[in-house]
Every structure is written in structure tokens, then in C-alpha cells.
């Protein structure tokens, strides 16, 4: 991330445990949608 963005938003580089629950849910939904589309 730092290679392409000098000062990325904290949420873009935060550890999973540091993300708010709503962000974890959104990320998981996106991952599942991508996974389902490849099945």
C-alpha cells in the first residue's frame, strides 16, 4: 500500500483486529461475493 500511496487512510493499512465491526462485515461480504463469482 505504501508503495503506491504516500499517506494511505488508516483503515486501508490497519490490522484486521483494529477494524471496526462494520468494516469487517463489509470486507467479508466483498470477499464472499468474489469467492462466489469464481466458483
LOKERO-169913 format. One record per residue (C-alpha): residue number from 0; x, z negated, y; residue in three letters. Coordinates in steps of 0.05 Angstrom, whole numbers, plus 5000, padded with zeros to 4 digits. Example, Ala and Ser with C-alpha at 12.3 -4.5 7.8 and 13.67 -1.06 7.14 Angstrom:
[rec 0; [5246; 4844; 4910]; "ALA"]
[rec 1; [5273; 4857; 4979]; "SER"]
//
This chain:
[rec 0; [5000; 5000; 5000]; "UNK"]
[rec 1; [5055; 4981; 5049]; "UNK"]
[rec 2; [5089; 5048; 5036]; "UNK"]
[rec 3; [5030; 5084; 5068]; "UNK"]
[rec 4; [5003; 5032; 5117]; "UNK"]
[rec 5; [5047; 4992; 5163]; "UNK"]
[rec 6; [4996; 4936; 5172]; "UNK"]
[rec 7; [4940; 4940; 5119]; "UNK"]
[rec 8; [4878; 4897; 5123]; "UNK"]
[rec 9; [4887; 4831; 5086]; "UNK"]
[rec 10; [4832; 4849; 5037]; "UNK"]
[rec 11; [4870; 4911; 5015]; "UNK"]
[rec 12; [4931; 4871; 4992]; "UNK"]
[rec 13; [4900; 4804; 4972]; "UNK"]
[rec 14; [4905; 4778; 4901]; "UNK"]
[rec 15; [4840; 4781; 4862]; "UNK"]
[rec 16; [4833; 4705; 4865]; "UNK"]
[rec 17; [4836; 4707; 4941]; "UNK"]
[rec 18; [4780; 4758; 4949]; "UNK"]
[rec 19; [4710; 4733; 4968]; "UNK"]
[rec 20; [4659; 4738; 4912]; "UNK"]
[rec 21; [4621; 4794; 4946]; "UNK"]
[rec 22; [4684; 4836; 4948]; "UNK"]
[rec 23; [4699; 4822; 4875]; "UNK"]
[rec 24; [4628; 4843; 4856]; "UNK"]
[rec 25; [4635; 4907; 4896]; "UNK"]
[rec 26; [4702; 4924; 4866]; "UNK"]
[rec 27; [4677; 4910; 4796]; "UNK"]
[rec 28; [4616; 4955; 4808]; "UNK"]
[rec 29; [4661; 5012; 4832]; "UNK"]
[rec 30; [4707; 5004; 4772]; "UNK"]
[rec 31; [4648; 5005; 4724]; "UNK"]
[rec 32; [4619; 5067; 4756]; "UNK"]
[rec 33; [4685; 5104; 4750]; "UNK"]
[rec 34; [4693; 5080; 4678]; "UNK"]
[rec 35; [4623; 5102; 4660]; "UNK"]
[rec 36; [4634; 5171; 4692]; "UNK"]
[rec 37; [4695; 5182; 4648]; "UNK"]
[rec 38; [4661; 5161; 4583]; "UNK"]
//
